[in-house]
Amino acid sequence: MRKRFTAASGLVIGSMLFLSACGGNNGGGASGGNASNKKLPELNIAYPIFGSVPKDLPVVQDSINKIAQQKINATVKLTPISFGNWEQQVNLMLSSNEKLDLMVVTSSLYSSLVAKGQIIALDKLLEAQGQGIKQSMDPAYLNAVKIGGSTYAVPTIRDFAASQGLTMRKDLVEKYQIDVSKIHTLDDVEAALKLIKEKEPDLTPLVPGNIGRTMLDSYRWFDMLGDSMGVLPNYDNNLKVVNLYETQEYAQFVQKMRSWYTSGLILKDAATNKTSQFDLLKSNRGFAYFSNMKPGFEEQESKSSGVPVVTANLVKPVSTTTNVTSIMWGVPVNSKMPEKAMEFLNLMYTDKDIVNLFDWGVADKHYVVKSGNVIDFPQGVDAKTSGYSLNMGYLFGNQFLSYVFNGEDPNIWKKMDDFNKSAIKSKALGFTFDATSVKTEYAAVSNVITQYKLPLETGSVDPDKILPEFISKLKSAGIDKIIAEKQKQLDEWAKGNK
């Protein structure tokens, strides 16, 4: 069975995703296309991919162009670029005024692209050529990407929220008859971890949710407002920004993690660990980890680790700006055909055939329909031999129009839609902080957080000694100035969003 990602876990994939160097070549558009197509307007479309460019990309491009030619009287040139080179390559294309009509925009680049005038406002284009996009998306999510009252990018339709909880090995849950339905709080989690510690003394009950992650990264009661340098408790707090690290809740959390750590419930080298959560479970070194979750998450994690897992929800689904803006599409200022670019983008949100060509390739060549919306590889083809195997459906417009690969829940997109609708929307949904005016303090505070966050939030150090030191260094680095600026911007944003 191929390993797939059903959606971009908002937070999973965002800025960290695009810092990953994932091999492959520097990109390059697909060649091919009918001779007659060359007379039509051609849109250059750039997006990041893992690994190398699929060898059958020209075939997929030709199939997309047959639809585009018929529906919008244009063709496309697909320009995939490896993740490791994405930001550098895009900056080069934009600064050299290279022809570029549509591009992926991530939360990590969004505000800077707008500030530099490198992507254009889309509001008029959405009204004229993008009505299908507007009709397919909750207005709250489309409004969440606005900067200065204007829309500069359109989020892909996928998971717009994240719930948080505990992921556990299914075999041990069943062996010791742990009732997952009764795990709701950290105290409930502690009871399960202690049971595993007693029954399986050679195994660590709780491991980090990934390399470099802390326990707090997947157990939050606040909107990070992008970076945790000034947060919004309970996703509301009357829009009053506070210093997370000075709150009583933070102190209580790191104290609890410390008690777990000293009791042997947390991996001893959690702060320096370089082994993934999947490998820790697979090698019988770990039982559970905190995680950001969504519909289909258990199946996804079970496939990734090769160990069946079950989950307990601890935090209800919440939608923040970062969840929504992690993957978007924008029109570069370089484009000479912005109206035509929006017409094609509209197809990516409304035309099922276009969506599935991007997601899965050409029917009967790269996949076959088994029944309904479920597909599988054709006979004799697998993930390694297929000429088109991107597995990045979250990247291309409306993922809810995508087929579901065999082995996944056929109803996953209905469940994901319901999940989005059930999510608590942060009161600051749509706010994006611009740190330009405090960039010196921002860099200094970032360095302090890098030094203290992992040890404190994995229980590896004594918070009675280290937390006051952490807070003192944050203040010396200028966190109060950052919070004051963030509060000022949030107040201004709120006035324009009443």
URJO-V688581 format. One record per backbone hydrogen bond with DSSP energy under -1.0 kcal/mol. NH is the residue of the N-H (numbers start at 1). CO is the residue of the C=O. E is the energy in kcal/mol with one decimal. If there is no record, write none. Layout:
BEGIN
NH | CO | E
NH | CO | E
END
This chain:
BEGIN
12 | 9 | -1.8
13 | 9 | -2.7
14 | 10 | -1.3
17 | 13 | -1.8
18 | 14 | -1.1
19 | 16 | -1.3
20 | 17 | -1.0
28 | 80 | -1.2
30 | 78 | -1.4
38 | 35 | -1.2
39 | 36 | -1.3
40 | 37 | -1.8
43 | 75 | -2.8
45 | 77 | -2.8
46 | 102 | -2.6
47 | 79 | -1.5
49 | 81 | -2.2
51 | 22 | -1.1
56 | 387 | -2.3
57 | 54 | -1.7
60 | 56 | -2.0
61 | 57 | -3.0
62 | 58 | -2.3
63 | 59 | -1.8
64 | 60 | -2.4
65 | 61 | -2.5
66 | 62 | -1.5
67 | 63 | -1.1
68 | 64 | -2.7
69 | 65 | -2.8
70 | 66 | -1.2
71 | 67 | -2.8
72 | 68 | -2.7
75 | 41 | -2.8
77 | 43 | -3.3
79 | 45 | -3.5
81 | 47 | -2.3
83 | 49 | -2.0
85 | 82 | -1.7
86 | 83 | -1.1
89 | 85 | -2.9
90 | 86 | -2.8
91 | 87 | -2.4
92 | 88 | -1.8
93 | 89 | -2.4
94 | 90 | -2.7
95 | 91 | -2.6
96 | 92 | -1.9
98 | 93 | -2.0
101 | 44 | -2.5
102 | 44 | -1.7
103 | 330 | -2.2
104 | 46 | -1.3
105 | 328 | -2.7
109 | 106 | -1.1
110 | 106 | -2.0
113 | 109 | -2.5
114 | 110 | -2.1
115 | 111 | -2.7
116 | 112 | -2.2
117 | 114 | -1.4
118 | 113 | -2.7
120 | 331 | -2.4
122 | 151 | -4.1
126 | 122 | -3.1
127 | 123 | -1.7
128 | 124 | -2.1
129 | 125 | -3.4
134 | 130 | -1.9
135 | 131 | -2.3
136 | 132 | -1.2
141 | 138 | -1.5
142 | 138 | -1.4
143 | 139 | -2.8
146 | 143 | -1.6
147 | 150 | -2.7
150 | 147 | -1.5
154 | 329 | -2.7
156 | 327 | -2.1
157 | 397 | -2.2
162 | 318 | -1.9
163 | 293 | -2.2
164 | 315 | -1.7
165 | 291 | -2.2
166 | 312 | -2.2
167 | 289 | -3.0
168 | 310 | -3.2
169 | 287 | -1.8
170 | 308 | -2.6
173 | 169 | -1.8
174 | 170 | -2.4
175 | 171 | -2.2
176 | 172 | -2.1
178 | 173 | -2.5
180 | 178 | -1.2
182 | 179 | -1.7
183 | 180 | -1.8
189 | 185 | -2.0
190 | 186 | -2.5
191 | 187 | -1.9
192 | 188 | -1.7
193 | 189 | -2.6
194 | 190 | -2.5
195 | 191 | -1.7
196 | 192 | -2.0
197 | 193 | -2.3
198 | 194 | -2.1
199 | 195 | -2.4
200 | 196 | -3.2
203 | 200 | -2.0
204 | 285 | -2.1
206 | 265 | -2.3
207 | 288 | -2.8
213 | 210 | -2.0
215 | 457 | -1.4
219 | 216 | -1.8
223 | 232 | -2.4
227 | 224 | -1.4
228 | 224 | -2.5
230 | 228 | -1.5
231 | 242 | -2.6
232 | 223 | -2.2
234 | 221 | -2.9
235 | 232 | -1.6
236 | 233 | -2.0
239 | 236 | -2.3
240 | 237 | -1.9
242 | 231 | -2.3
246 | 243 | -1.8
247 | 244 | -1.6
251 | 247 | -1.8
252 | 248 | -2.6
253 | 249 | -2.2
254 | 250 | -2.6
255 | 251 | -1.8
256 | 252 | -2.1
257 | 253 | -2.5
258 | 254 | -1.9
259 | 255 | -2.1
260 | 256 | -2.3
261 | 257 | -2.5
262 | 258 | -2.6
264 | 261 | -1.5
265 | 260 | -2.9
267 | 206 | -2.0
270 | 267 | -1.8
272 | 269 | -1.4
273 | 269 | -1.6
280 | 276 | -2.0
281 | 277 | -1.9
282 | 278 | -2.8
283 | 279 | -2.2
284 | 281 | -1.5
285 | 280 | -2.5
286 | 280 | -1.4
287 | 204 | -1.3
288 | 205 | -1.7
289 | 167 | -1.9
291 | 165 | -2.4
293 | 163 | -4.3
297 | 294 | -1.9
300 | 296 | -2.2
301 | 297 | -2.9
302 | 298 | -2.4
303 | 299 | -2.2
304 | 300 | -2.1
305 | 301 | -2.4
306 | 302 | -1.8
310 | 168 | -2.4
312 | 166 | -2.3
314 | 164 | -2.6
315 | 164 | -2.7
318 | 162 | -1.7
319 | 424 | -3.2
324 | 320 | -1.5
325 | 321 | -2.8
328 | 105 | -2.1
329 | 154 | -1.9
330 | 103 | -2.7
333 | 118 | -2.4
335 | 332 | -1.6
341 | 337 | -2.5
342 | 338 | -2.2
343 | 339 | -1.9
344 | 340 | -2.0
345 | 341 | -2.5
346 | 342 | -2.4
347 | 343 | -1.3
348 | 344 | -1.5
349 | 346 | -1.0
351 | 347 | -2.9
355 | 351 | -2.3
356 | 352 | -2.4
357 | 353 | -1.7
358 | 354 | -2.1
359 | 355 | -2.5
360 | 356 | -2.8
364 | 367 | -3.7
365 | 362 | -1.6
366 | 362 | -3.1
368 | 376 | -2.8
370 | 374 | -2.7
371 | 374 | -1.3
374 | 371 | -2.7
375 | 404 | -2.4
376 | 368 | -2.1
381 | 378 | -2.1
386 | 382 | -2.1
395 | 392 | -2.1
398 | 348 | -2.3
399 | 157 | -2.0
401 | 398 | -1.7
402 | 399 | -1.9
404 | 373 | -3.2
406 | 375 | -2.9
408 | 405 | -2.1
412 | 409 | -2.0
415 | 411 | -2.3
416 | 412 | -2.3
417 | 413 | -2.2
418 | 414 | -2.3
419 | 415 | -2.4
420 | 416 | -2.5
421 | 417 | -2.3
422 | 418 | -1.9
424 | 317 | -2.8
426 | 319 | -2.5
427 | 235 | -2.7
429 | 426 | -2.0
431 | 428 | -2.6
438 | 435 | -1.5
439 | 436 | -1.3
442 | 438 | -2.9
443 | 439 | -2.1
444 | 440 | -1.8
445 | 441 | -3.0
446 | 442 | -2.3
447 | 443 | -1.7
448 | 444 | -1.6
449 | 445 | -2.6
450 | 446 | -2.3
451 | 447 | -1.4
452 | 448 | -1.8
453 | 449 | -2.9
456 | 452 | -2.1
457 | 453 | -2.8
459 | 456 | -1.1
460 | 455 | -1.6
461 | 455 | -1.0
465 | 462 | -1.1
466 | 462 | -2.8
467 | 463 | -1.6
470 | 466 | -2.6
471 | 467 | -2.7
472 | 468 | -2.3
473 | 469 | -2.3
474 | 470 | -2.2
475 | 471 | -2.2
476 | 472 | -2.1
477 | 473 | -1.9
479 | 474 | -2.2
482 | 478 | -1.6
483 | 479 | -2.6
484 | 480 | -2.2
485 | 481 | -2.1
486 | 482 | -2.7
487 | 483 | -2.7
488 | 484 | -2.1
489 | 485 | -2.3
490 | 486 | -2.6
491 | 487 | -2.6
492 | 488 | -2.0
493 | 489 | -2.6
494 | 490 | -2.6
495 | 491 | -1.8
496 | 492 | -1.3
497 | 494 | -1.1
END
